[in-house]
Each structure stands twice: as structure tokens, then as C-alpha cells.
């Protein structure tokens, strides 16, 4: 299946929290989107890796995405090396996305920035024909996405662009809540984490309101870019 947008996250729920509104918007515009989680998030304070896989599948149904894969890399201990790059290259070549969305370049969780670099470099190397990959006995064709955008996560980074997701805020929050093990539950006996506090969902929505304000949107998701983003004419910006 060829995809228009492929969103990567090192942990299940990274994509939902940070750019699922953007995926929902483009799906509504007729684009095909998918998600690849690099790990199961098995080192998380709450829940378990297997439970988060179940929650990720439920979130995928809510979002209506075409595909969701998990590479089962070691949470916390993955590296930006040939072995891990080749696994990502195989997925890029399989789905041939025009746009890749991936983790924040810098964040509170060290996995996020490291994953950002790993995915970005893999996108470049995926376009090199001398790097050969094979899936199910068939040689893959090289493919390089036209753009890589890094979504913003925990830290309040300054975005290079924002996407209006006002019409999809309720569906986005529903997809986030599919990860029930990770967020506030007054009946839970598990340890508290930075994202399980009672007001965390207010923080998520508040950040989107801040990013949307300058652009005149009710809610927006922010991204940083690797190269200058261009527009056809100035009226695309108003």
C-alpha cells in the first residue's frame, strides 16, 4: 500500500499526542496515512508493552489509518546505527510516503530526539540505490520522502509551521484516550507519571490552543522542518 503520509513514533501514543489531528485532517482530504511505532513502550511507568500494542490498535481504528506497524525495537536502548536504520528503510520503501512525520528533535524524553535523528537519516538513506533491502525475497526499490516534518512533543519548541486541526480536536482526544493505561485513572494503583496527572489532557489542548492562536486557529499542531518550506503564493499563508 502506497501512503501519502507516514508518521513514525518511538513509543505508541507519540503520534496520537503530537500529530494525530494532522493525520485526521489529511485523511478527510482523501490522503492515505499510516503509523509505524518503533517500540512497544515497554519501559513506560504504567501498563506494559503488550497492553500498549492493544491500545495502539484501538487508536488506529479511531483514526481510520490505513496501516499501523510496530518494529519492536528495544525501548530506551535502540541506537542510530545500520541495523536500526535498515528496519526503517524497509518500511519507507514499502509504503513510499511523500511526507514523513516523526519525533521532536529535542525533548524531555531522550528517546524522542534520538528517534528523530534515526528516522531522519533513514529517510535520506532510503533514497540511495546502493543500499539494498529485501522483503519476503523481493528486492525493494529505493524511495526518499519529499519532506520530513518533526512534530512537537513535551517541550514548548517554536514551530516552523502549524496545521489547523480545529475540526478534528474531539476525534484526536478520543484517539489519545485509547491509551487508557497511560493517562489519569482515579482507580489505578500504578505509579504516577508526568502524563498520568489529572490535568494532562488540559495541557495537551492548551498547547494546541497556543500554537493555533498566532495563526488564527482554535487548535493547531506544530512542526519543525529540516529544510525551508515554500508556498506557491503568499495567499496560501492567510
C-alpha positions, 0 to 999 in steps of 0.5 A: 500500500502506497501512503501519502503520509507516514508518521513514525513514533518511538513509543505508541501514543507519540503520534496520537499526542503530537500529530494525530489531528494532522493525520485526521485532517489529511485523511478527510482530504482523501490522503492515505496515512499510516503509523509505524511505532518503533517500540512497544513502550515497554519501559513506560511507568504504567501498563506494559508493552503488550497492553500498549500494542492493544491500545495502539490498535484501538487508536488506529481504528479511531483514526481510520489509518490505513496501516499501523506497524510496530518494529519492536525495537528495544525501548530506551536502548535502540541506537542510530546505527545500520541495523536500526536504520535498515528496519526503517528503510524497509518500511519507507520503501514499502509504503513510499510516503511523500511526507514523513512525520516523526519525533521532536528533535529535542525533548524531555524524553531522550528517546524522542530526539534520538528517534528523530535523528534515526528516522531522519537519516533513514529517510535520506538513506532510503533514497540511495540505490546502493543500499539494498533491502529485501522483503519476503525475497523481493528486492525493494526499490529505493524511495526518499520522502519529499519532506520530513516534518518533526512534530512537537512533543513535551517541550514548548519548541517554536514551530516552523509551521502549524496545521489547523486541526480545529475540526478534528480536536474531539476525534484526536482526544478520543484517539489519545484516550485509547491509551487508557493505561497511560493517562489519569485513572482515579482507580489505578494503583500504578505509579504516577507519571508526568502524563498520568496527572489529572490535568494532562489532557488540559495541557495537551489542548492548551498547547494546541490552543497556543500554537493555533492562536498566532495563526488564527486557529482554535487548535493547531499542531506544530512542526519543525522542518529540516529544510525551508518550506515554500508556498506557491503564493503568499495567499496560501499563508492567510 
